[in-house]
Structure formats: C-alpha cells, structure tokens
Amino acid sequence: MAMQSRGALLSSFEGTFGVSESLLGLVAPAGTVGFVVAILAVGMLAGRLDVRHVLVAGAATMALSLFAIAVAPVYALFLFALLVQGAAAGVFRAMDRPLLSHLYPDRRGRIFVLYALAWAVGAVVGPVVASAVLLVADWRAMYVFLALSIVPVIVAVLSLEPPSWDERPLEREALAPLLSSSGVRTTLLALALAGGIEGTIFTWLPYYAGTFLDRTTANLALSAFLLAYIPGRYAYAKLVDSVSYLRLSLVTTALSIPAFALAIGWTSVGMLAAIFCAGLLISSLFPLLSAYGVEIVPEYSGPMSALTTGAAYAGTAFVPFVVGVVAELTSIGVAMWIPVGLAVVLLVVIRAMPASADSAERATV
C-alpha cells in the first residue's frame, strides 16, 4: 500500500511542493534506494540474525518514517523520509521471503507466487484508498493512515513464536562464486528489467492517464493494472507446479508486449482494459524469476532473495527517473513507451537463461 499509493499521489506532491517532472521522478528512487541497500545488507547476513528482532525493528521504523512523510514541510525532507521508510521496509523484507523458502522448500514456487499475491492485494487497495482520501482530506492523511496500519504488524510479530529455519550463513569467499553463476547473473538482469517496467507503471501511469482522463479515472488506471495481479498470481500459483518457471515467464512476457503497446497507444478510457491485460501477464515475473533464482542456491535463500529483490527494486528506482527526464525533454506520452522497449529486451534475456536451474523444468525432463 505504501509503495503503490505514490503514483496516485504524484500530482498532489507536485502541487504541494511545486517541483518539476524530473524532480517528481525522484520519488521512486527515494523510496527504493534505501530499500535496496537495506535488503541487500540484511539479506546477506540473514543466517546470522535473529528473525524476531529484525522484523520488529523494520516494522517499527517503517511506522515512524511514514509519520515523518506525513509532516515533511519541504520536498528534500519528504524525499529523505521516503528513503528511511524504504530502508525500513527492506529490513523487514530481507527476512520474510527467505523464511517462507525454508518453511516450504518443496513448494517454493507456489509459496512465492502466493506471497506475491498477498502483496498484490495491498497494492490494489493502496491507490483506491489514496483516491478516497483525496476526496475528503490532504494527501498527508494517507501517510498517517499507513503508519497506523503498521502497528498491528508489530504486535503480531511480538506475540508469535519465531519459527526455526536452516539458513546457511554466507561466507565472504562464497559470494564471488555465487555471483559468477550465469543463472544468477541473468536472473538479476531479468528482474531489473521487470522491475523497471513495473516501476514505470506504478509511478507514472496515473500521471500519464491524467493527460487525457479525469483525475479519479486516471488513478483507477493503476488500480486496474494492479487488480489484474490478483487473478493473475492466483492462476500462476496453480500453473507453477506443472509448467516450468522459465517457460511460463517467456510466454507471459511475449504476450505483455502488445498489451503494453495497446495500453500506451490507446488514449481513451478503453486503455483500462488493455492495462488490465498487461498487469495480468506481467504479474508472473517477479515471483517466478525469484523462485528460479533461489532454486539455484536454496541453502543461501536469504542472500539470493536479497539479490533478486534488490535487482527488481533497482530497476523500479532507476527507470522511473529516466522516464521523468525523458518526459521533461519530450512528453510523458513519448516516455511511456520505454516499458514496451524493456519488455522486448526482457524477452531476449529470459530466452537466454539456463533451464538447468529450473526445478520445474527438471521435473518434466
């Protein structure tokens, strides 16, 4: 919710702080750079850390930073609070997916997709709640609500017994061989491209749609995109046990290219249908490619989850900034074609990924 509400509130940030499109493009990096650094740092040490302490620290810091975003008086402090909030989320996320990986080693792909489905539910609700808040209050009220929503998470983590897990500590000398694997390298590149596509849509779609639709409908364009993640990921959770990660990713990426092209080229309310189809297809990539990466080195679930998530969010941070610069130099309509080009490159990268690491593929041989 915290991440996906940004796109719906982008015009409000522009009005409050009076900044240009290129500076608005810093919203995504500010909220993501801290996340990437934190998830990499904590994830690499996952085998040496106490799960409960890490989860509580991440959740509590996230709540405090969301309050700070709500009261930030100037744009620089607003961006800094976003940076801290992203870092706190990264601390939490560095432990949750690796924990699931160890709890369900035989159903890792399915669990990762269901995990991503839970994320999608919150992501769908975020822009809808943001639009509702804007009808009755200032955008700052949204961040107060988000901060309060973290409190039950803190209470739950403190009250539950931490499960045991068999995470192997990553030694320094093992890092280079890990990163030298062709499967790991192509996985990280693919996730960076997928993150760039999603980050652009998350950040800029409501702003772009607002150039030809009313503000409420424009914000709902992002909701339509994210809403597709729920049935999409539910379907992929069913398919992942019988179809390989790479084969499924290849098909959905190929089909997403014309869907994105139609969504960007269709400047009317009909684009909502096209963007829904694009979301249905692209929603497969993060959980499937992440599971593929962890299957390569399951004993290092924490570091590998950190690397895959970090790669995806690095793309989420960098590409929207590029889109903002291109939009200022040309127009937002031109800049929104960047995700289509990235999808074409992604298709080539997935095709080049080694199938030997794909456990679902091995099961069918």
C-alpha angles and dihedrals in degrees: 000000000000093000100041096047090066094076092051090049098044094101090049091053088051092051095045099045100027096226133154127253092259091054090046085057087067091069092081096046092045091054094042110037092067089046093053094046093047097045091049094047096045095036093055088055096041094116091057101044135086108249097212095049093049094048093048093047092050095047095045093049090048092055092050093047092050088056088050091053089053094056101035107135098197136032095249092057090044090056092046091052089050088052092053093045091052091049091051091050088050091055090054095042092050089072108031102068095040087052090054090047091059095041093053107027094154094051100036097135094050093045092049091052092048089048088053089047090058088051089051092056091057091042092055093049094049101070092039092054090044091054091048092049091051090057092061108018148014120287089252090072088065091062093047088054091048092050092052091048090062093060095078089052091056091048092049094050091049093049100046126081111248110241120232118248137187101227114160114222111243112237119210094243091055094057097075095052089047093054093042093063111111090218092055094046095049091044091055092047092049092049092048090054092046090049091051091054094048094042092054092051093043093050106032109025097086090045092049094044088050089068090071105014133056115267098256093049090044091056090049089059088072090046090054090051093049094040088063089061091070100059089031096056092040089057093046090051086060095043099044093077092059105029125056120252093241097045092051092045092049094052095046093047092050092050092046093063097071090037092057092043091054092046093052095041096047105082098187139074087279089076087078089073092049094048090049089056091048091052091048089057103037093048089078097065107072098048095038097046091042091053089047090054094048090048088063093062109009092167088065096048093144098052093040092048088049092051095047094045091043091052092050093048092044086061089045090055101041106040097053088054090053089048090053092052092047090047091054092048095045120357138295089250091061094042093054090068089071093087090055090056091046091053090056091051090046091055090057092048095050090049089056096050115111113253092206091085093052107100092193089054091050090052091058097048 
